[in-house]
Amino acid sequence: MASSKDILTILELSAHLRVHPTTIYRLLREGRIPGFRVGSAWRFSRRAIEIWEHGQSDPSGGKSAPARKPKGRKARK
């Protein structure tokens, strides 16, 4: 059985990630963060969040992102 240290609430997770609780709800709505419901409250496995955090640091799996063209005005002729 998981201890209370293994499960985080919205407020605990927002403090851990240093983001506003609204950001956590947005990530949940978009399916971008692992969480589960207990009644009407969201809970988060500390281990699942740690795995998610490591995936966020290198979401491309080691591949570099494609180069982007700089934004600006086109040269006039």
Biopython code that builds the backbone (N, CA, C, O; Angstrom):
import numpy as np
from Bio.PDB.StructureBuilder import StructureBuilder

atoms = [
    (1, "MET", "N", (0.840, -1.183, 0.000)),
    (1, "MET", "CA", (0.000, 0.000, 0.000)),
    (1, "MET", "C", (0.886, 1.248, 0.000)),
    (1, "MET", "O", (1.916, 1.293, 0.673)),
    (2, "ALA", "N", (0.476, 2.238, -0.752)),
    (2, "ALA", "CA", (1.245, 3.478, -0.862)),
    (2, "ALA", "C", (1.100, 4.314, 0.403)),
    (2, "ALA", "O", (0.016, 4.414, 0.977)),
    (3, "SER", "N", (2.201, 4.909, 0.825)),
    (3, "SER", "CA", (2.142, 5.805, 1.981)),
    (3, "SER", "C", (1.719, 7.194, 1.524)),
    (3, "SER", "O", (1.678, 7.482, 0.328)),
    (4, "SER", "N", (1.408, 8.044, 2.488)),
    (4, "SER", "CA", (0.972, 9.403, 2.143)),
    (4, "SER", "C", (2.086, 10.192, 1.458)),
    (4, "SER", "O", (1.813, 11.173, 0.767)),
    (5, "LYS", "N", (3.342, 9.770, 1.643)),
    (5, "LYS", "CA", (4.457, 10.443, 0.972)),
    (5, "LYS", "C", (4.545, 10.061, -0.501)),
    (5, "LYS", "O", (5.152, 10.774, -1.300)),
    (6, "ASP", "N", (3.929, 8.918, -0.859)),
    (6, "ASP", "CA", (3.987, 8.433, -2.234)),
    (6, "ASP", "C", (2.910, 9.034, -3.125)),
    (6, "ASP", "O", (2.991, 8.929, -4.349)),
    (7, "ILE", "N", (1.896, 9.665, -2.523)),
    (7, "ILE", "CA", (0.772, 10.238, -3.260)),
    (7, "ILE", "C", (0.717, 11.739, -2.984)),
    (7, "ILE", "O", (0.782, 12.176, -1.835)),
    (8, "LEU", "N", (0.597, 12.525, -4.066)),
    (8, "LEU", "CA", (0.560, 13.986, -3.953)),
    (8, "LEU", "C", (-0.818, 14.529, -4.308)),
    (8, "LEU", "O", (-1.522, 13.954, -5.139)),
    (9, "THR", "N", (-1.194, 15.619, -3.689)),
    (9, "THR", "CA", (-2.413, 16.347, -4.039)),
    (9, "THR", "C", (-2.048, 17.409, -5.085)),
    (9, "THR", "O", (-0.877, 17.608, -5.410)),
    (10, "ILE", "N", (-3.065, 18.073, -5.593)),
    (10, "ILE", "CA", (-2.843, 19.174, -6.546)),
    (10, "ILE", "C", (-1.922, 20.224, -5.941)),
    (10, "ILE", "O", (-0.963, 20.648, -6.586)),
    (11, "LEU", "N", (-2.195, 20.646, -4.718)),
    (11, "LEU", "CA", (-1.384, 21.696, -4.088)),
    (11, "LEU", "C", (0.050, 21.233, -3.843)),
    (11, "LEU", "O", (0.989, 22.003, -4.046)),
    (12, "GLU", "N", (0.229, 19.989, -3.410)),
    (12, "GLU", "CA", (1.579, 19.466, -3.193)),
    (12, "GLU", "C", (2.342, 19.371, -4.507)),
    (12, "GLU", "O", (3.525, 19.702, -4.574)),
    (13, "LEU", "N", (1.657, 18.917, -5.551)),
    (13, "LEU", "CA", (2.321, 18.811, -6.856)),
    (13, "LEU", "C", (2.649, 20.187, -7.415)),
    (13, "LEU", "O", (3.724, 20.381, -7.981)),
    (14, "SER", "N", (1.743, 21.144, -7.266)),
    (14, "SER", "CA", (2.023, 22.487, -7.791)),
    (14, "SER", "C", (3.206, 23.110, -7.055)),
    (14, "SER", "O", (3.998, 23.825, -7.669)),
    (15, "ALA", "N", (3.343, 22.855, -5.760)),
    (15, "ALA", "CA", (4.496, 23.356, -5.014)),
    (15, "ALA", "C", (5.770, 22.648, -5.478)),
    (15, "ALA", "O", (6.816, 23.277, -5.632)),
    (16, "HIS", "N", (5.674, 21.348, -5.697)),
    (16, "HIS", "CA", (6.829, 20.570, -6.149)),
    (16, "HIS", "C", (7.314, 21.054, -7.517)),
    (16, "HIS", "O", (8.514, 21.226, -7.731)),
    (17, "LEU", "N", (6.373, 21.273, -8.443)),
    (17, "LEU", "CA", (6.732, 21.705, -9.797)),
    (17, "LEU", "C", (6.925, 23.215, -9.907)),
    (17, "LEU", "O", (7.409, 23.715, -10.922)),
    (18, "ARG", "N", (6.542, 23.934, -8.855)),
    (18, "ARG", "CA", (6.618, 25.393, -8.819)),
    (18, "ARG", "C", (5.794, 26.041, -9.926)),
    (18, "ARG", "O", (6.244, 26.949, -10.624)),
    (19, "VAL", "N", (4.568, 25.536, -10.057)),
    (19, "VAL", "CA", (3.615, 26.108, -11.010)),
    (19, "VAL", "C", (2.292, 26.322, -10.279)),
    (19, "VAL", "O", (2.067, 25.750, -9.212)),
    (20, "HIS", "N", (1.430, 27.137, -10.851)),
    (20, "HIS", "CA", (0.125, 27.412, -10.270)),
    (20, "HIS", "C", (-0.756, 26.170, -10.407)),
    (20, "HIS", "O", (-0.643, 25.449, -11.398)),
    (21, "PRO", "N", (-1.633, 25.907, -9.430)),
    (21, "PRO", "CA", (-2.532, 24.754, -9.542)),
    (21, "PRO", "C", (-3.343, 24.730, -10.841)),
    (21, "PRO", "O", (-3.656, 23.656, -11.354)),
    (22, "THR", "N", (-3.680, 25.898, -11.368)),
    (22, "THR", "CA", (-4.406, 25.960, -12.641)),
    (22, "THR", "C", (-3.606, 25.305, -13.755)),
    (22, "THR", "O", (-4.179, 24.680, -14.648)),
    (23, "THR", "N", (-2.291, 25.443, -13.709)),
    (23, "THR", "CA", (-1.433, 24.806, -14.704)),
    (23, "THR", "C", (-1.538, 23.285, -14.608)),
    (23, "THR", "O", (-1.545, 22.600, -15.631)),
    (24, "ILE", "N", (-1.620, 22.757, -13.399)),
    (24, "ILE", "CA", (-1.770, 21.312, -13.202)),
    (24, "ILE", "C", (-3.090, 20.852, -13.813)),
    (24, "ILE", "O", (-3.130, 19.837, -14.508)),
    (25, "TYR", "N", (-4.168, 21.590, -13.558)),
    (25, "TYR", "CA", (-5.466, 21.227, -14.132)),
    (25, "TYR", "C", (-5.429, 21.268, -15.665)),
    (25, "TYR", "O", (-6.029, 20.417, -16.322)),
    (26, "ARG", "N", (-4.729, 22.252, -16.235)),
    (26, "ARG", "CA", (-4.619, 22.343, -17.693)),
    (26, "ARG", "C", (-3.862, 21.137, -18.243)),
    (26, "ARG", "O", (-4.276, 20.545, -19.240)),
    (27, "LEU", "N", (-2.751, 20.770, -17.593)),
    (27, "LEU", "CA", (-1.980, 19.607, -18.031)),
    (27, "LEU", "C", (-2.811, 18.329, -17.937)),
    (27, "LEU", "O", (-2.712, 17.463, -18.806)),
    (28, "LEU", "N", (-3.621, 18.203, -16.898)),
    (28, "LEU", "CA", (-4.512, 17.052, -16.767)),
    (28, "LEU", "C", (-5.530, 17.021, -17.898)),
    (28, "LEU", "O", (-5.753, 15.979, -18.514)),
    (29, "ARG", "N", (-6.143, 18.167, -18.167)),
    (29, "ARG", "CA", (-7.159, 18.258, -19.222)),
    (29, "ARG", "C", (-6.575, 17.880, -20.576)),
    (29, "ARG", "O", (-7.250, 17.263, -21.400)),
    (30, "GLU", "N", (-5.322, 18.252, -20.803)),
    (30, "GLU", "CA", (-4.649, 17.953, -22.074)),
    (30, "GLU", "C", (-4.056, 16.548, -22.099)),
    (30, "GLU", "O", (-3.526, 16.116, -23.123)),
    (31, "GLY", "N", (-4.143, 15.834, -20.976)),
    (31, "GLY", "CA", (-3.596, 14.481, -20.905)),
    (31, "GLY", "C", (-2.083, 14.445, -20.917)),
    (31, "GLY", "O", (-1.491, 13.458, -21.353)),
    (32, "ARG", "N", (-1.449, 15.505, -20.445)),
    (32, "ARG", "CA", (0.011, 15.621, -20.508)),
    (32, "ARG", "C", (0.717, 15.295, -19.207)),
    (32, "ARG", "O", (1.946, 15.337, -19.147)),
    (33, "ILE", "N", (-0.048, 14.966, -18.145)),
    (33, "ILE", "CA", (0.559, 14.651, -16.856)),
    (33, "ILE", "C", (-0.191, 13.450, -16.264)),
    (33, "ILE", "O", (-1.415, 13.374, -16.372)),
    (34, "PRO", "N", (0.531, 12.518, -15.642)),
    (34, "PRO", "CA", (-0.139, 11.337, -15.086)),
    (34, "PRO", "C", (-0.818, 11.647, -13.763)),
    (34, "PRO", "O", (-0.199, 12.215, -12.863)),
    (35, "GLY", "N", (-2.073, 11.282, -13.641)),
    (35, "GLY", "CA", (-2.814, 11.499, -12.412)),
    (35, "GLY", "C", (-4.013, 10.587, -12.364)),
    (35, "GLY", "O", (-4.365, 9.964, -13.365)),
    (36, "PHE", "N", (-4.645, 10.501, -11.207)),
    (36, "PHE", "CA", (-5.848, 9.686, -11.066)),
    (36, "PHE", "C", (-6.795, 10.379, -10.095)),
    (36, "PHE", "O", (-6.383, 11.204, -9.280)),
    (37, "ARG", "N", (-8.076, 10.024, -10.202)),
    (37, "ARG", "CA", (-9.092, 10.659, -9.367)),
    (37, "ARG", "C", (-9.451, 9.774, -8.199)),
    (37, "ARG", "O", (-9.539, 8.553, -8.323)),
    (38, "VAL", "N", (-9.656, 10.407, -7.067)),
    (38, "VAL", "CA", (-10.204, 9.770, -5.877)),
    (38, "VAL", "C", (-11.444, 10.594, -5.550)),
    (38, "VAL", "O", (-11.348, 11.668, -4.956)),
    (39, "GLY", "N", (-12.597, 10.086, -5.938)),
    (39, "GLY", "CA", (-13.818, 10.886, -5.839)),
    (39, "GLY", "C", (-13.713, 12.040, -6.813)),
    (39, "GLY", "O", (-13.559, 11.832, -8.017)),
    (40, "SER", "N", (-13.794, 13.243, -6.305)),
    (40, "SER", "CA", (-13.685, 14.423, -7.182)),
    (40, "SER", "C", (-12.292, 15.059, -7.119)),
    (40, "SER", "O", (-12.030, 16.057, -7.790)),
    (41, "ALA", "N", (-11.406, 14.476, -6.310)),
    (41, "ALA", "CA", (-10.066, 15.056, -6.128)),
    (41, "ALA", "C", (-9.032, 14.312, -6.967)),
    (41, "ALA", "O", (-9.102, 13.094, -7.131)),
    (42, "TRP", "N", (-8.081, 15.060, -7.489)),
    (42, "TRP", "CA", (-6.983, 14.471, -8.249)),
    (42, "TRP", "C", (-5.837, 14.103, -7.314)),
    (42, "TRP", "O", (-5.560, 14.807, -6.343)),
    (43, "ARG", "N", (-5.184, 12.999, -7.617)),
    (43, "ARG", "CA", (-4.011, 12.550, -6.877)),
    (43, "ARG", "C", (-2.942, 12.145, -7.879)),
    (43, "ARG", "O", (-3.242, 11.830, -9.030)),
    (44, "PHE", "N", (-1.695, 12.154, -7.433)),
    (44, "PHE", "CA", (-0.560, 11.894, -8.308)),
    (44, "PHE", "C", (0.432, 10.978, -7.607)),
    (44, "PHE", "O", (0.795, 11.213, -6.454)),
    (45, "SER", "N", (0.861, 9.951, -8.292)),
    (45, "SER", "CA", (1.889, 9.060, -7.768)),
    (45, "SER", "C", (3.233, 9.768, -7.879)),
    (45, "SER", "O", (3.610, 10.233, -8.955)),
    (46, "ARG", "N", (3.953, 9.848, -6.768)),
    (46, "ARG", "CA", (5.261, 10.505, -6.783)),
    (46, "ARG", "C", (6.178, 9.846, -7.818)),
    (46, "ARG", "O", (6.893, 10.536, -8.545)),
    (47, "ARG", "N", (6.156, 8.508, -7.884)),
    (47, "ARG", "CA", (7.012, 7.777, -8.830)),
    (47, "ARG", "C", (6.629, 8.102, -10.278)),
    (47, "ARG", "O", (7.502, 8.330, -11.116)),
    (48, "ALA", "N", (5.329, 8.124, -10.569)),
    (48, "ALA", "CA", (4.873, 8.445, -11.926)),
    (48, "ALA", "C", (5.272, 9.867, -12.311)),
    (48, "ALA", "O", (5.637, 10.120, -13.459)),
    (49, "ILE", "N", (5.204, 10.790, -11.364)),
    (49, "ILE", "CA", (5.599, 12.179, -11.631)),
    (49, "ILE", "C", (7.100, 12.259, -11.878)),
    (49, "ILE", "O", (7.539, 12.999, -12.758)),
    (50, "GLU", "N", (7.895, 11.508, -11.115)),
    (50, "GLU", "CA", (9.349, 11.504, -11.339)),
    (50, "GLU", "C", (9.677, 10.999, -12.738)),
    (50, "GLU", "O", (10.525, 11.570, -13.423)),
    (51, "ILE", "N", (9.010, 9.933, -13.163)),
    (51, "ILE", "CA", (9.223, 9.397, -14.517)),
    (51, "ILE", "C", (8.798, 10.434, -15.550)),
    (51, "ILE", "O", (9.501, 10.656, -16.536)),
    (52, "TRP", "N", (7.645, 11.071, -15.326)),
    (52, "TRP", "CA", (7.153, 12.110, -16.242)),
    (52, "TRP", "C", (8.138, 13.268, -16.330)),
    (52, "TRP", "O", (8.401, 13.783, -17.417)),
    (53, "GLU", "N", (8.690, 13.685, -15.170)),
    (53, "GLU", "CA", (9.656, 14.792, -15.153)),
    (53, "GLU", "C", (10.889, 14.452, -15.982)),
    (53, "GLU", "O", (11.379, 15.295, -16.734)),
    (54, "HIS", "N", (11.392, 13.238, -15.853)),
    (54, "HIS", "CA", (12.570, 12.846, -16.632)),
    (54, "HIS", "C", (12.259, 12.865, -18.124)),
    (54, "HIS", "O", (13.116, 13.224, -18.932)),
    (55, "GLY", "N", (11.043, 12.483, -18.492)),
    (55, "GLY", "CA", (10.629, 12.543, -19.891)),
    (55, "GLY", "C", (10.506, 13.958, -20.401)),
    (55, "GLY", "O", (10.708, 14.206, -21.589)),
    (56, "GLN", "N", (10.177, 14.893, -19.524)),
    (56, "GLN", "CA", (10.045, 16.295, -19.918)),
    (56, "GLN", "C", (11.395, 16.930, -20.190)),
    (56, "GLN", "O", (11.497, 17.856, -20.995)),
    (57, "SER", "N", (12.430, 16.440, -19.525)),
    (57, "SER", "CA", (13.750, 17.046, -19.729)),
    (57, "SER", "C", (14.315, 16.703, -21.097)),
    (57, "SER", "O", (15.169, 17.428, -21.607)),
    (58, "ASP", "N", (13.851, 15.598, -21.710)),
    (58, "ASP", "CA", (14.293, 15.221, -23.052)),
    (58, "ASP", "C", (13.142, 14.547, -23.791)),
    (58, "ASP", "O", (13.201, 13.348, -24.064)),
    (59, "PRO", "N", (12.094, 15.306, -24.117)),
    (59, "PRO", "CA", (10.913, 14.706, -24.726)),
    (59, "PRO", "C", (11.156, 14.126, -26.112)),
    (59, "PRO", "O", (10.341, 13.339, -26.594)),
    (60, "SER", "N", (12.256, 14.492, -26.765)),
    (60, "SER", "CA", (12.513, 13.990, -28.114)),
    (60, "SER", "C", (13.193, 12.639, -28.104)),
    (60, "SER", "O", (13.394, 12.040, -29.161)),
    (61, "GLY", "N", (13.555, 12.143, -26.918)),
    (61, "GLY", "CA", (14.237, 10.864, -26.851)),
    (61, "GLY", "C", (15.663, 10.946, -27.356)),
    (61, "GLY", "O", (16.211, 9.962, -27.853)),
    (62, "GLY", "N", (16.267, 12.126, -27.229)),
    (62, "GLY", "CA", (17.653, 12.292, -27.652)),
    (62, "GLY", "C", (17.803, 12.883, -29.043)),
    (62, "GLY", "O", (18.910, 13.231, -29.453)),
    (63, "LYS", "N", (16.696, 13.000, -29.775)),
    (63, "LYS", "CA", (16.755, 13.579, -31.117)),
    (63, "LYS", "C", (16.686, 15.087, -31.004)),
    (63, "LYS", "O", (15.957, 15.620, -30.168)),
    (64, "SER", "N", (17.432, 15.766, -31.832)),
    (64, "SER", "CA", (17.378, 17.227, -31.795)),
    (64, "SER", "C", (16.146, 17.710, -32.543)),
    (64, "SER", "O", (15.687, 17.072, -33.491)),
    (65, "ALA", "N", (15.630, 18.822, -32.113)),
    (65, "ALA", "CA", (14.450, 19.404, -32.749)),
    (65, "ALA", "C", (14.833, 19.981, -34.105)),
    (65, "ALA", "O", (15.960, 20.443, -34.285)),
    (66, "PRO", "N", (13.906, 19.958, -35.062)),
    (66, "PRO", "CA", (14.216, 20.531, -36.367)),
    (66, "PRO", "C", (14.473, 22.021, -36.254)),
    (66, "PRO", "O", (13.870, 22.706, -35.429)),
    (67, "ALA", "N", (15.366, 22.512, -37.082)),
    (67, "ALA", "CA", (15.707, 23.932, -37.064)),
    (67, "ALA", "C", (14.498, 24.748, -37.506)),
    (67, "ALA", "O", (13.763, 24.348, -38.409)),
    (68, "ARG", "N", (14.302, 25.887, -36.865)),
    (68, "ARG", "CA", (13.204, 26.772, -37.213)),
    (68, "ARG", "C", (13.749, 27.964, -37.966)),
    (68, "ARG", "O", (14.842, 28.456, -37.688)),
    (69, "LYS", "N", (12.963, 28.416, -38.924)),
    (69, "LYS", "CA", (13.338, 29.609, -39.666)),
    (69, "LYS", "C", (13.127, 30.817, -38.769)),
    (69, "LYS", "O", (12.123, 30.891, -38.061)),
    (70, "PRO", "N", (14.054, 31.764, -38.787)),
    (70, "PRO", "CA", (13.861, 32.963, -37.964)),
    (70, "PRO", "C", (12.680, 33.769, -38.478)),
    (70, "PRO", "O", (12.464, 33.872, -39.685)),
    (71, "LYS", "N", (11.922, 34.336, -37.558)),
    (71, "LYS", "CA", (10.796, 35.164, -37.944)),
    (71, "LYS", "C", (11.297, 36.569, -38.230)),
    (71, "LYS", "O", (12.191, 37.074, -37.553)),
    (72, "GLY", "N", (10.735, 37.164, -39.197)),
    (72, "GLY", "CA", (11.122, 38.528, -39.539)),
    (72, "GLY", "C", (10.553, 38.913, -40.879)),
    (72, "GLY", "O", (9.834, 38.139, -41.510)),
    (73, "ARG", "N", (10.875, 40.100, -41.307)),
    (73, "ARG", "CA", (10.372, 40.572, -42.586)),
    (73, "ARG", "C", (11.169, 39.980, -43.733)),
    (73, "ARG", "O", (12.371, 39.738, -43.625)),
    (74, "LYS", "N", (10.474, 39.757, -44.823)),
    (74, "LYS", "CA", (11.156, 39.295, -46.036)),
    (74, "LYS", "C", (11.805, 40.496, -46.706)),
    (74, "LYS", "O", (11.292, 41.613, -46.642)),
    (75, "ALA", "N", (12.915, 40.256, -47.336)),
    (75, "ALA", "CA", (13.621, 41.343, -48.029)),
    (75, "ALA", "C", (12.788, 41.815, -49.214)),
    (75, "ALA", "O", (12.216, 41.005, -49.944)),
    (76, "ARG", "N", (12.725, 43.117, -49.397)),
    (76, "ARG", "CA", (11.997, 43.682, -50.541)),
    (76, "ARG", "C", (12.936, 43.776, -51.726)),
    (76, "ARG", "O", (14.135, 44.018, -51.582)),
    (77, "LYS", "N", (12.362, 43.581, -52.895)),
    (77, "LYS", "CA", (13.158, 43.682, -54.136)),
    (77, "LYS", "C", (13.040, 45.034, -54.747)),
    (77, "LYS", "O", (13.640, 45.295, -55.790)),
]
sb = StructureBuilder()
sb.init_structure("model")
sb.init_model(0)
sb.init_chain("A")
sb.init_seg("    ")
for serial, (resi, resn, name, xyz) in enumerate(atoms, 1):
    if name == "N":
        sb.init_residue(resn, " ", resi, " ")
    sb.init_atom(name, np.array(xyz, "f"), 0.0, 1.0, " ", f" {name:<3s}", serial, name[0])
structure = sb.get_structure()
